Amino acid sequence: MSKDGVRKLETELKKLKFEDRPEIVAEIKRARELGDLSENAEYHAAKERQAHLERRIADLEDKLSRAHTIDTDQIPDDKVYLYARVLVRDEKDGEEIEYTIAPPDEVDIDNDIISVKSPIGQGLLGKAVGETAEIQVPAGLLKYTVVKISRD
């Protein structure tokens, strides 16, 4: 993972542990005070949220314990590799699109950061400027020519 990716996971973990967890504990306490737990919808909903939160915390802790930080400056930019910013031209309509290829945990579709495991990410991996990738996606076949490769 990139240093930014690790920081993002650490920030989320801190928020979950020190903001969200105490809120849910307080919700459970309030719901318990309402009486009979067997028919207490607020209690059951809060316990469900707590279980989801604890699973996410465990998942983040596991990912962070296994994470290896990659110095993105050391990755060459002669071909599309992890953390490459790639400008491609759609051969069908000539439109140019820019993607950043990232690990699944660092995906941000709104900012065109796509997973290395996605069809487009896999199709572009290893391509150099001028090469064309034929990528099968659910909507059909894409033909993207690599126009430019850079690092953020």
C-alpha positions in Angstrom: 0.0 0.0 0.0 1.0 3.6 -0.4 1.8 5.7 2.6 -1.5 7.7 1.9 -3.4 4.4 1.7 -2.1 3.3 5.1 -2.9 6.7 6.6 -6.4 6.6 5.2 -7.0 3.2 6.9 -5.4 4.4 10.2 -7.7 7.4 10.2 -10.8 5.3 9.6 -9.7 2.9 12.3 -9.2 5.7 14.8 -12.6 7.2 14.0 -14.3 3.8 14.4 -12.6 3.0 17.7 -12.8 6.4 19.4 -15.9 8.0 18.0 -18.3 5.5 16.5 -17.7 2.7 19.1 -18.5 4.9 22.1 -21.6 6.2 20.3 -22.9 2.7 19.8 -22.2 1.7 23.4 -24.2 4.7 24.5 -27.1 3.7 22.2 -27.1 0.2 23.6 -27.1 1.5 27.1 -30.1 3.8 26.3 -31.9 1.0 24.6 -31.4 -1.3 27.6 -33.0 1.3 29.8 -36.2 1.0 27.7 -37.0 -2.4 29.3 -37.7 -5.9 28.0 -34.8 -6.7 25.6 -36.6 -9.5 23.8 -38.9 -7.1 22.1 -36.7 -4.0 22.1 -36.1 -3.1 18.4 -33.7 -0.2 19.3 -31.5 -2.6 21.3 -31.4 -5.2 18.6 -30.6 -2.5 15.9 -27.8 -1.1 18.1 -26.3 -4.5 18.7 -26.4 -5.2 15.0 -24.6 -1.9 14.3 -22.1 -2.8 17.0 -21.4 -6.2 15.4 -20.9 -4.6 12.0 -18.5 -1.9 13.5 -16.5 -4.6 15.3 -16.1 -6.6 12.1 -14.9 -3.5 10.3 -12.4 -2.7 13.1 -11.1 -6.2 13.0 -10.8 -6.1 9.2 -8.9 -2.8 9.3 -6.5 -4.0 12.1 -5.8 -7.1 10.1 -5.1 -5.2 6.9 -2.8 -2.7 8.7 -0.9 -5.5 10.5 -0.2 -7.1 7.1 0.3 -3.9 5.1 3.6 -3.3 3.3 4.3 0.3 2.5 5.4 1.0 -1.1 7.6 3.9 -2.0 5.7 5.0 -5.2 8.6 7.1 -6.3 10.6 3.9 -6.9 8.1 2.4 -9.4 9.1 3.0 -13.0 6.8 4.8 -15.3 7.7 3.2 -18.6 4.8 0.9 -18.3 1.5 0.7 -16.4 2.2 -0.5 -12.9 0.6 -0.1 -9.6 0.1 3.5 -8.7 0.5 4.7 -12.3 -1.6 7.6 -13.5 -2.6 6.5 -17.0 -4.1 8.7 -19.7 -5.9 6.5 -22.3 -7.8 7.2 -25.5 -10.9 5.2 -26.2 -10.5 4.0 -29.8 -14.2 3.9 -30.3 -15.0 7.6 -29.8 -11.5 9.2 -29.3 -12.4 10.3 -25.7 -9.4 10.5 -23.3 -9.8 9.2 -19.8 -7.3 9.3 -16.9 -7.1 6.5 -14.3 -4.9 5.8 -11.4 -4.2 2.1 -10.8 -4.3 1.2 -7.1 -4.8 -1.7 -4.7 -8.4 -2.6 -3.9 -8.3 -0.9 -0.5 -7.3 2.5 -2.1 -10.0 2.6 -4.7 -11.8 6.0 -5.1 -14.1 5.8 -8.1 -15.1 9.5 -7.7 -11.5 10.4 -8.3 -10.9 7.8 -11.1 -8.7 5.7 -8.8 -9.5 2.1 -10.0 -8.5 -1.3 -8.6 -5.6 -3.2 -10.1 -8.0 -6.2 -9.9 -10.8 -4.5 -12.0 -11.1 -5.5 -15.7 -9.7 -2.1 -16.8 -6.9 -2.2 -14.2 -5.9 -5.7 -15.3 -6.2 -4.9 -19.0 -3.9 -1.8 -18.7 -1.2 -3.5 -16.5 2.1 -3.8 -18.3 1.1 -1.7 -21.3 3.5 1.0 -22.5 2.7 4.3 -24.2 1.3 3.6 -27.7 0.1 0.1 -26.9 -3.6 -0.7 -27.1 -5.4 -2.9 -24.6 -8.6 -4.8 -25.5 -10.6 -5.1 -22.3 -13.7 -7.2 -21.8 -16.2 -5.4 -19.5 -19.8 -6.2 -18.8 -20.9 -3.5 -21.3 -18.7 -5.0 -24.1 -15.2 -4.7 -25.4 -13.2 -1.6 -24.7 -10.1 -0.6 -26.8 -7.9 1.8 -24.9 -4.6 3.1 -26.2 -2.1 4.3 -23.6 -1.4 8.0 -24.3 0.7 8.9 -21.2 1.9 7.3 -18.0 2.9 9.3 -14.9 3.1 9.2 -11.1 1.0 11.4 -8.9 
